[in-house]
Amino acid sequence: MENKKEEITFYEELIKDNPDFIQALIVLAELYTHNGLYEKGLKIDKRLSEIKPYDPIVHYNLACSFSLTGNLDDSLRALKKAVLLGYGDFEYILEDEDLSNLRRTDDFKTLFSKLERVR
């Protein structure tokens, strides 16, 4: 656990000096999420969506963070945006544990049935 804490601290220091260091932000968001620090991960994912507004992976990760924090309406919006921007790994959407909260909603089921028809 101490090693993970040191790694998080390392990336936090990197972005303190350079708040738009995209690669460091991506890694830090993943570290936060993998360590159950979902609110912190969400904050970083929101920041990334501001820096890279047209990146489908960024919006997919944002959808995951919203789902993990229980913000299901925002999660669905971010997932729709990710798909509109080109995210197309629909099998992964159905398997990703980070989206399990969202997948239980009727809105997700409606969206996914529409996606299945157009693919």
RONUSE-274004 format. One record per residue (C-alpha): residue in three letters; chain; y, z, x. Coordinates in steps of 0.02 Angstrom, whole numbers, padded with zeros to 5 digits, always signed. Layout:
BEGIN
<pt><type>Ala</type><mol>A</mol><c2>Y</c2><c3>Z</c3><c1>X</c1></pt>
...
//
This chain:
BEGIN
<pt><type>Met</type><mol>A</mol><c2>+00000</c2><c3>+00000</c3><c1>+00000</c1></pt>
<pt><type>Glu</type><mol>A</mol><c2>+00119</c2><c3>+00040</c3><c1>+00142</c1></pt>
<pt><type>Asn</type><mol>A</mol><c2>+00100</c2><c3>-00138</c3><c1>+00209</c1></pt>
<pt><type>Lys</type><mol>A</mol><c2>+00153</c2><c3>-00211</c3><c1>+00040</c1></pt>
<pt><type>Lys</type><mol>A</mol><c2>+00302</c2><c3>-00094</c3><c1>+00034</c1></pt>
<pt><type>Glu</type><mol>A</mol><c2>+00356</c2><c3>-00151</c3><c1>+00207</c1></pt>
<pt><type>Glu</type><mol>A</mol><c2>+00338</c2><c3>-00333</c3><c1>+00155</c1></pt>
<pt><type>Ile</type><mol>A</mol><c2>+00444</c2><c3>-00305</c3><c1>+00000</c1></pt>
<pt><type>Thr</type><mol>A</mol><c2>+00576</c2><c3>-00215</c3><c1>+00105</c1></pt>
<pt><type>Phe</type><mol>A</mol><c2>+00576</c2><c3>-00359</c3><c1>+00230</c1></pt>
<pt><type>Tyr</type><mol>A</mol><c2>+00613</c2><c3>-00488</c3><c1>+00094</c1></pt>
<pt><type>Glu</type><mol>A</mol><c2>+00740</c2><c3>-00377</c3><c1>+00009</c1></pt>
<pt><type>Glu</type><mol>A</mol><c2>+00835</c2><c3>-00366</c3><c1>+00174</c1></pt>
<pt><type>Leu</type><mol>A</mol><c2>+00825</c2><c3>-00555</c3><c1>+00196</c1></pt>
<pt><type>Ile</type><mol>A</mol><c2>+00906</c2><c3>-00589</c3><c1>+00028</c1></pt>
<pt><type>Lys</type><mol>A</mol><c2>+01034</c2><c3>-00451</c3><c1>+00053</c1></pt>
<pt><type>Asp</type><mol>A</mol><c2>+01105</c2><c3>-00554</c3><c1>+00197</c1></pt>
<pt><type>Asn</type><mol>A</mol><c2>+01077</c2><c3>-00722</c3><c1>+00111</c1></pt>
<pt><type>Pro</type><mol>A</mol><c2>+01067</c2><c3>-00704</c3><c1>-00079</c1></pt>
<pt><type>Asp</type><mol>A</mol><c2>+01027</c2><c3>-00889</c3><c1>-00106</c1></pt>
<pt><type>Phe</type><mol>A</mol><c2>+00881</c2><c3>-00897</c3><c1>+00018</c1></pt>
<pt><type>Ile</type><mol>A</mol><c2>+00764</c2><c3>-00984</c3><c1>-00104</c1></pt>
<pt><type>Gln</type><mol>A</mol><c2>+00601</c2><c3>-00964</c3><c1>-00008</c1></pt>
<pt><type>Ala</type><mol>A</mol><c2>+00631</c2><c3>-00778</c3><c1>+00016</c1></pt>
<pt><type>Leu</type><mol>A</mol><c2>+00675</c2><c3>-00757</c3><c1>-00169</c1></pt>
<pt><type>Ile</type><mol>A</mol><c2>+00515</c2><c3>-00846</c3><c1>-00221</c1></pt>
<pt><type>Val</type><mol>A</mol><c2>+00407</c2><c3>-00736</c3><c1>-00111</c1></pt>
<pt><type>Leu</type><mol>A</mol><c2>+00497</c2><c3>-00578</c3><c1>-00165</c1></pt>
<pt><type>Ala</type><mol>A</mol><c2>+00475</c2><c3>-00620</c3><c1>-00350</c1></pt>
<pt><type>Glu</type><mol>A</mol><c2>+00289</c2><c3>-00646</c3><c1>-00320</c1></pt>
<pt><type>Leu</type><mol>A</mol><c2>+00275</c2><c3>-00482</c3><c1>-00224</c1></pt>
<pt><type>Tyr</type><mol>A</mol><c2>+00363</c2><c3>-00387</c3><c1>-00361</c1></pt>
<pt><type>Thr</type><mol>A</mol><c2>+00252</c2><c3>-00463</c3><c1>-00495</c1></pt>
<pt><type>His</type><mol>A</mol><c2>+00090</c2><c3>-00434</c3><c1>-00399</c1></pt>
<pt><type>Asn</type><mol>A</mol><c2>+00140</c2><c3>-00253</c3><c1>-00374</c1></pt>
<pt><type>Gly</type><mol>A</mol><c2>+00180</c2><c3>-00222</c3><c1>-00558</c1></pt>
<pt><type>Leu</type><mol>A</mol><c2>+00369</c2><c3>-00220</c3><c1>-00533</c1></pt>
<pt><type>Tyr</type><mol>A</mol><c2>+00395</c2><c3>-00341</c3><c1>-00677</c1></pt>
<pt><type>Glu</type><mol>A</mol><c2>+00578</c2><c3>-00303</c3><c1>-00714</c1></pt>
<pt><type>Lys</type><mol>A</mol><c2>+00624</c2><c3>-00332</c3><c1>-00532</c1></pt>
<pt><type>Gly</type><mol>A</mol><c2>+00523</c2><c3>-00493</c3><c1>-00531</c1></pt>
<pt><type>Leu</type><mol>A</mol><c2>+00611</c2><c3>-00550</c3><c1>-00690</c1></pt>
<pt><type>Lys</type><mol>A</mol><c2>+00781</c2><c3>-00519</c3><c1>-00611</c1></pt>
<pt><type>Ile</type><mol>A</mol><c2>+00735</c2><c3>-00628</c3><c1>-00462</c1></pt>
<pt><type>Asp</type><mol>A</mol><c2>+00660</c2><c3>-00764</c3><c1>-00574</c1></pt>
<pt><type>Lys</type><mol>A</mol><c2>+00821</c2><c3>-00768</c3><c1>-00676</c1></pt>
<pt><type>Arg</type><mol>A</mol><c2>+00919</c2><c3>-00788</c3><c1>-00515</c1></pt>
<pt><type>Leu</type><mol>A</mol><c2>+00806</c2><c3>-00930</c3><c1>-00459</c1></pt>
<pt><type>Ser</type><mol>A</mol><c2>+00830</c2><c3>-01018</c3><c1>-00626</c1></pt>
<pt><type>Glu</type><mol>A</mol><c2>+01017</c2><c3>-01015</c3><c1>-00594</c1></pt>
<pt><type>Ile</type><mol>A</mol><c2>+00998</c2><c3>-01084</c3><c1>-00419</c1></pt>
<pt><type>Lys</type><mol>A</mol><c2>+00866</c2><c3>-01215</c3><c1>-00466</c1></pt>
<pt><type>Pro</type><mol>A</mol><c2>+00899</c2><c3>-01255</c3><c1>-00650</c1></pt>
<pt><type>Tyr</type><mol>A</mol><c2>+00792</c2><c3>-01413</c3><c1>-00650</c1></pt>
<pt><type>Asp</type><mol>A</mol><c2>+00638</c2><c3>-01346</c3><c1>-00563</c1></pt>
<pt><type>Pro</type><mol>A</mol><c2>+00488</c2><c3>-01337</c3><c1>-00682</c1></pt>
<pt><type>Ile</type><mol>A</mol><c2>+00394</c2><c3>-01210</c3><c1>-00574</c1></pt>
<pt><type>Val</type><mol>A</mol><c2>+00544</c2><c3>-01093</c3><c1>-00572</c1></pt>
<pt><type>His</type><mol>A</mol><c2>+00552</c2><c3>-01099</c3><c1>-00763</c1></pt>
<pt><type>Tyr</type><mol>A</mol><c2>+00363</c2><c3>-01076</c3><c1>-00776</c1></pt>
<pt><type>Asn</type><mol>A</mol><c2>+00375</c2><c3>-00920</c3><c1>-00668</c1></pt>
<pt><type>Leu</type><mol>A</mol><c2>+00520</c2><c3>-00861</c3><c1>-00774</c1></pt>
<pt><type>Ala</type><mol>A</mol><c2>+00412</c2><c3>-00882</c3><c1>-00930</c1></pt>
<pt><type>Cys</type><mol>A</mol><c2>+00278</c2><c3>-00776</c3><c1>-00846</c1></pt>
<pt><type>Ser</type><mol>A</mol><c2>+00402</c2><c3>-00639</c3><c1>-00802</c1></pt>
<pt><type>Phe</type><mol>A</mol><c2>+00470</c2><c3>-00636</c3><c1>-00979</c1></pt>
<pt><type>Ser</type><mol>A</mol><c2>+00293</c2><c3>-00625</c3><c1>-01047</c1></pt>
<pt><type>Leu</type><mol>A</mol><c2>+00249</c2><c3>-00482</c3><c1>-00930</c1></pt>
<pt><type>Thr</type><mol>A</mol><c2>+00402</c2><c3>-00384</c3><c1>-00985</c1></pt>
<pt><type>Gly</type><mol>A</mol><c2>+00370</c2><c3>-00415</c3><c1>-01170</c1></pt>
<pt><type>Asn</type><mol>A</mol><c2>+00516</c2><c3>-00535</c3><c1>-01196</c1></pt>
<pt><type>Leu</type><mol>A</mol><c2>+00410</c2><c3>-00660</c3><c1>-01290</c1></pt>
<pt><type>Asp</type><mol>A</mol><c2>+00547</c2><c3>-00765</c3><c1>-01369</c1></pt>
<pt><type>Asp</type><mol>A</mol><c2>+00627</c2><c3>-00790</c3><c1>-01198</c1></pt>
<pt><type>Ser</type><mol>A</mol><c2>+00456</c2><c3>-00824</c3><c1>-01124</c1></pt>
<pt><type>Leu</type><mol>A</mol><c2>+00423</c2><c3>-00962</c3><c1>-01250</c1></pt>
<pt><type>Arg</type><mol>A</mol><c2>+00596</c2><c3>-01039</c3><c1>-01217</c1></pt>
<pt><type>Ala</type><mol>A</mol><c2>+00567</c2><c3>-01038</c3><c1>-01029</c1></pt>
<pt><type>Leu</type><mol>A</mol><c2>+00394</c2><c3>-01113</c3><c1>-01049</c1></pt>
<pt><type>Lys</type><mol>A</mol><c2>+00462</c2><c3>-01252</c3><c1>-01160</c1></pt>
<pt><type>Lys</type><mol>A</mol><c2>+00596</c2><c3>-01288</c3><c1>-01030</c1></pt>
<pt><type>Ala</type><mol>A</mol><c2>+00465</c2><c3>-01292</c3><c1>-00891</c1></pt>
<pt><type>Val</type><mol>A</mol><c2>+00364</c2><c3>-01420</c3><c1>-00989</c1></pt>
<pt><type>Leu</type><mol>A</mol><c2>+00518</c2><c3>-01524</c3><c1>-01029</c1></pt>
<pt><type>Leu</type><mol>A</mol><c2>+00560</c2><c3>-01525</c3><c1>-00844</c1></pt>
<pt><type>Gly</type><mol>A</mol><c2>+00386</c2><c3>-01588</c3><c1>-00800</c1></pt>
<pt><type>Tyr</type><mol>A</mol><c2>+00267</c2><c3>-01440</c3><c1>-00789</c1></pt>
<pt><type>Gly</type><mol>A</mol><c2>+00101</c2><c3>-01511</c3><c1>-00845</c1></pt>
<pt><type>Asp</type><mol>A</mol><c2>-00041</c2><c3>-01396</c3><c1>-00793</c1></pt>
<pt><type>Phe</type><mol>A</mol><c2>-00091</c2><c3>-01353</c3><c1>-00971</c1></pt>
<pt><type>Glu</type><mol>A</mol><c2>-00261</c2><c3>-01284</c3><c1>-00919</c1></pt>
<pt><type>Tyr</type><mol>A</mol><c2>-00175</c2><c3>-01157</c3><c1>-00808</c1></pt>
<pt><type>Ile</type><mol>A</mol><c2>-00057</c2><c3>-01107</c3><c1>-00949</c1></pt>
<pt><type>Leu</type><mol>A</mol><c2>-00212</c2><c3>-01060</c3><c1>-01049</c1></pt>
<pt><type>Glu</type><mol>A</mol><c2>-00287</c2><c3>-00958</c3><c1>-00906</c1></pt>
<pt><type>Asp</type><mol>A</mol><c2>-00137</c2><c3>-00875</c3><c1>-00823</c1></pt>
<pt><type>Glu</type><mol>A</mol><c2>-00147</c2><c3>-00688</c3><c1>-00855</c1></pt>
<pt><type>Asp</type><mol>A</mol><c2>+00041</c2><c3>-00673</c3><c1>-00839</c1></pt>
<pt><type>Leu</type><mol>A</mol><c2>+00057</c2><c3>-00771</c3><c1>-01002</c1></pt>
<pt><type>Ser</type><mol>A</mol><c2>-00075</c2><c3>-00673</c3><c1>-01098</c1></pt>
<pt><type>Asn</type><mol>A</mol><c2>+00057</c2><c3>-00582</c3><c1>-01203</c1></pt>
<pt><type>Leu</type><mol>A</mol><c2>+00138</c2><c3>-00747</c3><c1>-01250</c1></pt>
<pt><type>Arg</type><mol>A</mol><c2>-00027</c2><c3>-00834</c3><c1>-01290</c1></pt>
<pt><type>Arg</type><mol>A</mol><c2>-00061</c2><c3>-00707</c3><c1>-01428</c1></pt>
<pt><type>Thr</type><mol>A</mol><c2>+00091</c2><c3>-00764</c3><c1>-01527</c1></pt>
<pt><type>Asp</type><mol>A</mol><c2>+00088</c2><c3>-00891</c3><c1>-01667</c1></pt>
<pt><type>Asp</type><mol>A</mol><c2>+00238</c2><c3>-00979</c3><c1>-01589</c1></pt>
<pt><type>Phe</type><mol>A</mol><c2>+00139</c2><c3>-01011</c3><c1>-01430</c1></pt>
<pt><type>Lys</type><mol>A</mol><c2>-00009</c2><c3>-01077</c3><c1>-01530</c1></pt>
<pt><type>Thr</type><mol>A</mol><c2>+00107</c2><c3>-01195</c3><c1>-01624</c1></pt>
<pt><type>Leu</type><mol>A</mol><c2>+00187</c2><c3>-01256</c3><c1>-01462</c1></pt>
<pt><type>Phe</type><mol>A</mol><c2>+00021</c2><c3>-01280</c3><c1>-01376</c1></pt>
<pt><type>Ser</type><mol>A</mol><c2>-00054</c2><c3>-01378</c3><c1>-01520</c1></pt>
<pt><type>Lys</type><mol>A</mol><c2>+00098</c2><c3>-01496</c3><c1>-01509</c1></pt>
<pt><type>Leu</type><mol>A</mol><c2>+00075</c2><c3>-01513</c3><c1>-01322</c1></pt>
<pt><type>Glu</type><mol>A</mol><c2>-00109</c2><c3>-01554</c3><c1>-01344</c1></pt>
<pt><type>Arg</type><mol>A</mol><c2>-00065</c2><c3>-01696</c3><c1>-01463</c1></pt>
<pt><type>Val</type><mol>A</mol><c2>+00057</c2><c3>-01780</c3><c1>-01344</c1></pt>
<pt><type>Arg</type><mol>A</mol><c2>-00044</c2><c3>-01769</c3><c1>-01186</c1></pt>
//
